Amino acid sequence: YVISTLELMVAEDYMIVYLNGATPRRRMPGLGWMKKCYQMIDRRLRKNLKSFIIVHPSWFIRTILAVTRPFISSKFSSKIQYVNTLAELREMIPMEYVHIPDSIVKYDEEKCIKRKMR
């Protein structure tokens, strides 16, 4: 669905923002799924991808991407960016057209409170 929608929408550079923070481990994408998605993306879409931003990356996601790095192009790997807070995301992209689900906002607030307590 996402890829077919992107093919219709993308004429210029674009970014993908993946909100990972409130995702339960059992619902996180696996290595096979990520590889299949990467292979399904047309060359034009890969070329126009400006950045792939992962918000609240878990150690699991970081590990999967580290393991897959040798199998994907270095150009694509260089587009992957990790963002630890929604405040960092706001510094990178204009947020007026981005809908952040309440569960992600709550997760971000809790994470920031824990960080301040340390």
C-alpha positions as CSV (number, residue, x, y, z in Angstrom):
1,Y,0.0,0.0,0.0
2,V,2.7,2.5,1.0
3,I,4.8,1.9,-2.1
4,S,1.9,2.1,-4.5
5,T,0.8,5.4,-2.8
6,L,4.3,6.7,-3.0
7,E,4.5,6.0,-6.7
8,L,1.4,8.1,-7.3
9,M,2.6,11.0,-5.0
10,V,6.3,11.3,-5.5
11,A,7.5,13.5,-8.2
12,E,10.3,15.2,-6.3
13,D,12.4,14.6,-3.2
14,Y,10.6,13.2,-0.2
15,M,11.3,11.9,3.4
16,I,9.9,9.0,5.3
17,V,9.4,9.4,9.0
18,Y,9.0,6.1,10.9
19,L,7.6,6.5,14.4
20,N,9.0,3.5,16.3
21,G,8.7,4.5,20.0
22,A,5.3,3.1,21.1
23,T,5.6,0.0,18.9
24,P,5.4,-3.2,20.9
25,R,8.3,-5.6,20.0
26,R,5.9,-8.2,18.6
27,R,4.7,-5.7,16.0
28,M,8.1,-4.4,14.9
29,P,9.1,-5.2,11.4
30,G,11.5,-8.1,11.0
31,L,14.6,-8.3,8.8
32,G,12.8,-10.2,6.0
33,W,10.0,-7.7,5.8
34,M,12.4,-4.8,5.7
35,K,14.4,-6.5,2.9
36,K,11.3,-7.2,0.9
37,C,10.2,-3.5,1.2
38,Y,13.5,-2.2,0.1
39,Q,13.5,-4.5,-2.9
40,M,10.0,-3.5,-3.8
41,I,10.9,0.2,-4.0
42,D,11.5,1.3,-7.5
43,R,14.8,2.9,-8.3
44,R,13.2,6.3,-9.0
45,L,11.7,6.2,-5.5
46,R,14.9,5.2,-3.8
47,K,16.7,8.0,-5.7
48,N,14.2,10.7,-4.7
49,L,14.2,9.6,-1.0
50,K,16.0,12.5,0.8
51,S,16.0,10.8,4.2
52,F,14.5,8.0,6.2
53,I,14.0,9.3,9.7
54,I,13.5,6.8,12.6
55,V,12.0,8.5,15.6
56,H,12.6,6.9,19.0
57,P,14.7,4.1,17.6
58,S,15.0,0.9,19.7
59,W,18.1,-1.2,20.0
60,F,16.3,-3.8,18.0
61,I,15.8,-1.4,15.0
62,R,19.3,-0.1,15.2
63,T,20.6,-3.7,15.3
64,I,18.5,-4.8,12.3
65,L,19.8,-1.8,10.3
66,A,23.4,-2.4,11.3
67,V,23.1,-6.1,10.2
68,T,21.5,-5.2,6.9
69,R,23.9,-2.3,6.1
70,P,26.3,-4.5,4.0
71,F,23.4,-5.7,1.8
72,I,21.9,-2.3,0.9
73,S,23.5,0.5,-1.0
74,S,25.7,3.0,0.8
75,K,23.7,5.8,-0.7
76,F,20.5,4.5,1.0
77,S,22.3,3.8,4.3
78,S,23.5,7.4,4.4
79,K,19.9,8.5,4.2
80,I,19.0,6.8,7.5
81,Q,18.8,9.2,10.4
82,Y,17.9,8.5,14.0
83,V,16.0,11.0,16.0
84,N,15.5,10.5,19.8
85,T,12.8,13.0,20.5
86,L,10.0,14.9,18.8
87,A,11.8,18.1,19.6
88,E,14.7,16.9,17.4
89,L,12.3,16.0,14.7
90,R,10.8,19.5,14.8
91,E,14.3,20.9,14.2
92,M,14.6,18.8,11.0
93,I,11.2,19.1,9.3
94,P,8.2,21.5,9.4
95,M,5.6,19.9,11.6
96,E,2.5,21.6,10.3
97,Y,1.7,18.8,7.9
98,V,2.8,15.9,10.2
99,H,0.3,14.1,12.3
100,I,1.9,12.6,15.4
101,P,-0.4,10.0,17.1
102,D,-1.2,10.7,20.8
103,S,0.5,7.4,21.8
104,I,3.8,8.7,20.3
105,V,3.4,12.1,22.0
106,K,2.8,10.4,25.3
107,Y,5.8,8.1,24.8
108,D,8.0,11.1,24.0
109,E,6.9,13.0,27.1
110,E,7.6,9.9,29.3
111,K,11.0,9.4,27.8
112,C,11.9,13.0,28.2
113,I,10.8,12.9,31.9
114,K,12.9,9.8,32.5
115,R,15.9,11.5,30.8
116,K,15.6,14.6,33.1
117,M,15.4,12.4,36.2
118,R,18.8,10.8,35.3
